[in-house]
């Protein structure tokens, strides 16, 4: 699945400096990471 972060998340992520970090419980990367489903047969 292709990630589709909302405008609020995009703005927040773009506002962070390299030295900044979001709160650990926010899981910011999960808003931007692709997801795959594997099916073994």
PDB file of N, CA, C and O in Angstrom:
ATOM      1  N   UNK A   1       0.839  -1.174   0.000  1.00  0.00           N
ATOM      2  CA  UNK A   1       0.000   0.000   0.000  1.00  0.00           C
ATOM      3  C   UNK A   1       0.888   1.244   0.000  1.00  0.00           C
ATOM      4  O   UNK A   1       1.870   1.324   0.739  1.00  0.00           O
ATOM      5  N   UNK A   2       0.534   2.181  -0.819  1.00  0.00           N
ATOM      6  CA  UNK A   2       1.262   3.438  -0.863  1.00  0.00           C
ATOM      7  C   UNK A   2       0.750   4.339   0.254  1.00  0.00           C
ATOM      8  O   UNK A   2      -0.459   4.495   0.421  1.00  0.00           O
ATOM      9  N   UNK A   3       1.669   4.936   1.022  1.00  0.00           N
ATOM     10  CA  UNK A   3       1.232   5.791   2.125  1.00  0.00           C
ATOM     11  C   UNK A   3       0.536   7.047   1.613  1.00  0.00           C
ATOM     12  O   UNK A   3       0.893   7.586   0.566  1.00  0.00           O
ATOM     13  N   UNK A   4      -0.456   7.502   2.362  1.00  0.00           N
ATOM     14  CA  UNK A   4      -1.181   8.720   2.015  1.00  0.00           C
ATOM     15  C   UNK A   4      -1.335   9.580   3.267  1.00  0.00           C
ATOM     16  O   UNK A   4      -2.434   9.698   3.810  1.00  0.00           O
ATOM     17  N   UNK A   5      -0.221  10.189   3.731  1.00  0.00           N
ATOM     18  CA  UNK A   5      -0.314  11.027   4.926  1.00  0.00           C
ATOM     19  C   UNK A   5      -1.168  12.264   4.644  1.00  0.00           C
ATOM     20  O   UNK A   5      -1.151  12.806   3.539  1.00  0.00           O
ATOM     21  N   UNK A   6      -1.910  12.696   5.657  1.00  0.00           N
ATOM     22  CA  UNK A   6      -2.754  13.874   5.471  1.00  0.00           C
ATOM     23  C   UNK A   6      -1.900  15.142   5.501  1.00  0.00           C
ATOM     24  O   UNK A   6      -0.718  15.090   5.840  1.00  0.00           O
ATOM     25  N   UNK A   7      -2.497  16.270   5.150  1.00  0.00           N
ATOM     26  CA  UNK A   7      -1.767  17.537   5.068  1.00  0.00           C
ATOM     27  C   UNK A   7      -1.154  17.939   6.402  1.00  0.00           C
ATOM     28  O   UNK A   7      -0.068  18.517   6.438  1.00  0.00           O
ATOM     29  N   UNK A   8      -1.843  17.636   7.495  1.00  0.00           N
ATOM     30  CA  UNK A   8      -1.333  17.996   8.823  1.00  0.00           C
ATOM     31  C   UNK A   8      -0.027  17.252   9.112  1.00  0.00           C
ATOM     32  O   UNK A   8       0.927  17.845   9.616  1.00  0.00           O
ATOM     33  N   UNK A   9       0.017  15.943   8.790  1.00  0.00           N
ATOM     34  CA  UNK A   9       1.226  15.153   9.017  1.00  0.00           C
ATOM     35  C   UNK A   9       2.363  15.606   8.099  1.00  0.00           C
ATOM     36  O   UNK A   9       3.515  15.674   8.527  1.00  0.00           O
ATOM     37  N   UNK A  10       2.045  15.912   6.852  1.00  0.00           N
ATOM     38  CA  UNK A  10       3.072  16.399   5.931  1.00  0.00           C
ATOM     39  C   UNK A  10       3.690  17.691   6.443  1.00  0.00           C
ATOM     40  O   UNK A  10       4.912  17.840   6.440  1.00  0.00           O
ATOM     41  N   UNK A  11       2.858  18.622   6.879  1.00  0.00           N
ATOM     42  CA  UNK A  11       3.350  19.901   7.397  1.00  0.00           C
ATOM     43  C   UNK A  11       4.210  19.698   8.627  1.00  0.00           C
ATOM     44  O   UNK A  11       5.263  20.320   8.767  1.00  0.00           O
ATOM     45  N   UNK A  12       3.761  18.822   9.526  1.00  0.00           N
ATOM     46  CA  UNK A  12       4.521  18.567  10.750  1.00  0.00           C
ATOM     47  C   UNK A  12       5.884  17.959  10.427  1.00  0.00           C
ATOM     48  O   UNK A  12       6.900  18.393  10.969  1.00  0.00           O
ATOM     49  N   UNK A  13       5.913  16.968   9.556  1.00  0.00           N
ATOM     50  CA  UNK A  13       7.164  16.300   9.205  1.00  0.00           C
ATOM     51  C   UNK A  13       8.127  17.276   8.524  1.00  0.00           C
ATOM     52  O   UNK A  13       9.332  17.240   8.773  1.00  0.00           O
ATOM     53  N   UNK A  14       7.596  18.139   7.672  1.00  0.00           N
ATOM     54  CA  UNK A  14       8.446  19.102   6.981  1.00  0.00           C
ATOM     55  C   UNK A  14       8.973  20.174   7.926  1.00  0.00           C
ATOM     56  O   UNK A  14      10.010  20.778   7.654  1.00  0.00           O
ATOM     57  N   UNK A  15       8.280  20.417   9.025  1.00  0.00           N
ATOM     58  CA  UNK A  15       8.711  21.451   9.966  1.00  0.00           C
ATOM     59  C   UNK A  15       9.846  20.976  10.871  1.00  0.00           C
ATOM     60  O   UNK A  15      10.517  21.794  11.500  1.00  0.00           O
ATOM     61  N   UNK A  16      10.065  19.663  10.945  1.00  0.00           N
ATOM     62  CA  UNK A  16      11.113  19.134  11.814  1.00  0.00           C
ATOM     63  C   UNK A  16      12.494  19.404  11.231  1.00  0.00           C
ATOM     64  O   UNK A  16      12.707  19.268  10.027  1.00  0.00           O
ATOM     65  N   UNK A  17      13.419  19.784  12.086  1.00  0.00           N
ATOM     66  CA  UNK A  17      14.815  19.955  11.719  1.00  0.00           C
ATOM     67  C   UNK A  17      15.504  18.598  11.874  1.00  0.00           C
ATOM     68  O   UNK A  17      14.949  17.700  12.506  1.00  0.00           O
ATOM     69  N   UNK A  18      16.684  18.435  11.317  1.00  0.00           N
ATOM     70  CA  UNK A  18      17.396  17.160  11.445  1.00  0.00           C
ATOM     71  C   UNK A  18      17.632  16.788  12.902  1.00  0.00           C
ATOM     72  O   UNK A  18      17.645  15.606  13.248  1.00  0.00           O
ATOM     73  N   UNK A  19      17.819  17.788  13.757  1.00  0.00           N
ATOM     74  CA  UNK A  19      18.087  17.527  15.176  1.00  0.00           C
ATOM     75  C   UNK A  19      16.803  17.255  15.960  1.00  0.00           C
ATOM     76  O   UNK A  19      16.857  16.735  17.075  1.00  0.00           O
ATOM     77  N   UNK A  20      15.654  17.602  15.386  1.00  0.00           N
ATOM     78  CA  UNK A  20      14.371  17.384  16.066  1.00  0.00           C
ATOM     79  C   UNK A  20      13.940  15.931  15.930  1.00  0.00           C
ATOM     80  O   UNK A  20      14.368  15.212  15.027  1.00  0.00           O
ATOM     81  N   UNK A  21      13.097  15.530  16.835  1.00  0.00           N
ATOM     82  CA  UNK A  21      12.517  14.191  16.769  1.00  0.00           C
ATOM     83  C   UNK A  21      11.090  14.262  17.295  1.00  0.00           C
ATOM     84  O   UNK A  21      10.827  14.949  18.282  1.00  0.00           O
ATOM     85  N   UNK A  22      10.176  13.566  16.651  1.00  0.00           N
ATOM     86  CA  UNK A  22       8.801  13.534  17.159  1.00  0.00           C
ATOM     87  C   UNK A  22       8.741  12.692  18.427  1.00  0.00           C
ATOM     88  O   UNK A  22       9.661  11.922  18.701  1.00  0.00           O
ATOM     89  N   UNK A  23       7.673  12.829  19.199  1.00  0.00           N
ATOM     90  CA  UNK A  23       7.522  11.973  20.381  1.00  0.00           C
ATOM     91  C   UNK A  23       7.542  10.496  19.971  1.00  0.00           C
ATOM     92  O   UNK A  23       7.041  10.134  18.906  1.00  0.00           O
ATOM     93  N   UNK A  24       8.127   9.651  20.826  1.00  0.00           N
ATOM     94  CA  UNK A  24       8.254   8.226  20.488  1.00  0.00           C
ATOM     95  C   UNK A  24       6.913   7.554  20.228  1.00  0.00           C
ATOM     96  O   UNK A  24       6.820   6.671  19.376  1.00  0.00           O
ATOM     97  N   UNK A  25       5.878   7.959  20.949  1.00  0.00           N
ATOM     98  CA  UNK A  25       4.574   7.304  20.793  1.00  0.00           C
ATOM     99  C   UNK A  25       3.830   7.760  19.543  1.00  0.00           C
ATOM    100  O   UNK A  25       2.745   7.254  19.256  1.00  0.00           O
ATOM    101  N   UNK A  26       4.391   8.702  18.798  1.00  0.00           N
ATOM    102  CA  UNK A  26       3.724   9.219  17.607  1.00  0.00           C
ATOM    103  C   UNK A  26       3.858   8.278  16.416  1.00  0.00           C
ATOM    104  O   UNK A  26       2.952   8.213  15.585  1.00  0.00           O
ATOM    105  N   UNK A  27       4.964   7.550  16.312  1.00  0.00           N
ATOM    106  CA  UNK A  27       5.219   6.633  15.191  1.00  0.00           C
ATOM    107  C   UNK A  27       5.089   7.356  13.849  1.00  0.00           C
ATOM    108  O   UNK A  27       4.382   6.901  12.949  1.00  0.00           O
ATOM    109  N   UNK A  28       5.780   8.481  13.735  1.00  0.00           N
ATOM    110  CA  UNK A  28       5.703   9.317  12.536  1.00  0.00           C
ATOM    111  C   UNK A  28       6.036   8.541  11.262  1.00  0.00           C
ATOM    112  O   UNK A  28       5.401   8.746  10.228  1.00  0.00           O
ATOM    113  N   UNK A  29       7.020   7.658  11.332  1.00  0.00           N
ATOM    114  CA  UNK A  29       7.416   6.895  10.151  1.00  0.00           C
ATOM    115  C   UNK A  29       6.307   6.029   9.583  1.00  0.00           C
ATOM    116  O   UNK A  29       6.287   5.755   8.383  1.00  0.00           O
ATOM    117  N   UNK A  30       5.387   5.597  10.428  1.00  0.00           N
ATOM    118  CA  UNK A  30       4.300   4.740   9.945  1.00  0.00           C
ATOM    119  C   UNK A  30       3.352   5.484   9.006  1.00  0.00           C
ATOM    120  O   UNK A  30       2.620   4.853   8.244  1.00  0.00           O
ATOM    121  N   UNK A  31       3.357   6.818   9.051  1.00  0.00           N
ATOM    122  CA  UNK A  31       2.515   7.602   8.145  1.00  0.00           C
ATOM    123  C   UNK A  31       3.116   7.685   6.743  1.00  0.00           C
ATOM    124  O   UNK A  31       2.412   7.999   5.784  1.00  0.00           O
ATOM    125  N   UNK A  32       4.427   7.403   6.621  1.00  0.00           N
ATOM    126  CA  UNK A  32       5.122   7.569   5.352  1.00  0.00           C
ATOM    127  C   UNK A  32       5.680   6.270   4.778  1.00  0.00           C
ATOM    128  O   UNK A  32       6.136   6.253   3.634  1.00  0.00           O
ATOM    129  N   UNK A  33       5.655   5.197   5.537  1.00  0.00           N
ATOM    130  CA  UNK A  33       6.228   3.924   5.087  1.00  0.00           C
ATOM    131  C   UNK A  33       5.225   3.130   4.254  1.00  0.00           C
ATOM    132  O   UNK A  33       4.031   3.108   4.552  1.00  0.00           O
ATOM    133  N   UNK A  34       5.727   2.484   3.212  1.00  0.00           N
ATOM    134  CA  UNK A  34       4.872   1.603   2.431  1.00  0.00           C
ATOM    135  C   UNK A  34       4.611   0.334   3.223  1.00  0.00           C
ATOM    136  O   UNK A  34       5.453  -0.100   4.009  1.00  0.00           O
ATOM    137  N   UNK A  35       3.455  -0.251   3.016  1.00  0.00           N
ATOM    138  CA  UNK A  35       3.092  -1.491   3.693  1.00  0.00           C
ATOM    139  C   UNK A  35       2.870  -2.566   2.633  1.00  0.00           C
ATOM    140  O   UNK A  35       2.307  -2.307   1.570  1.00  0.00           O
ATOM    141  N   UNK A  36       3.325  -3.771   2.946  1.00  0.00           N
ATOM    142  CA  UNK A  36       3.132  -4.906   2.041  1.00  0.00           C
ATOM    143  C   UNK A  36       2.499  -6.058   2.809  1.00  0.00           C
ATOM    144  O   UNK A  36       2.637  -6.159   4.028  1.00  0.00           O
ATOM    145  N   UNK A  37       1.817  -6.908   2.092  1.00  0.00           N
ATOM    146  CA  UNK A  37       1.241  -8.114   2.670  1.00  0.00           C
ATOM    147  C   UNK A  37       1.821  -9.306   1.920  1.00  0.00           C
ATOM    148  O   UNK A  37       1.723  -9.391   0.696  1.00  0.00           O
ATOM    149  N   UNK A  38       2.418 -10.211   2.657  1.00  0.00           N
ATOM    150  CA  UNK A  38       2.982 -11.420   2.058  1.00  0.00           C
ATOM    151  C   UNK A  38       2.058 -12.594   2.343  1.00  0.00           C
ATOM    152  O   UNK A  38       1.580 -12.768   3.464  1.00  0.00           O
ATOM    153  N   UNK A  39       1.817 -13.384   1.328  1.00  0.00           N
ATOM    154  CA  UNK A  39       1.000 -14.578   1.485  1.00  0.00           C
ATOM    155  C   UNK A  39       1.826 -15.780   1.049  1.00  0.00           C
ATOM    156  O   UNK A  39       2.234 -15.877  -0.109  1.00  0.00           O
ATOM    157  N   UNK A  40       2.068 -16.686   1.973  1.00  0.00           N
ATOM    158  CA  UNK A  40       2.836 -17.899   1.666  1.00  0.00           C
ATOM    159  C   UNK A  40       1.876 -19.017   1.268  1.00  0.00           C
ATOM    160  O   UNK A  40       0.808 -19.178   1.859  1.00  0.00           O
ATOM    161  N   UNK A  41       2.272 -19.779   0.266  1.00  0.00           N
ATOM    162  CA  UNK A  41       1.417 -20.876  -0.179  1.00  0.00           C
ATOM    163  C   UNK A  41       2.207 -22.153  -0.242  1.00  0.00           C
ATOM    164  O   UNK A  41       1.663 -23.199  -0.598  1.00  0.00           O
TER     165      UNK A  41
END
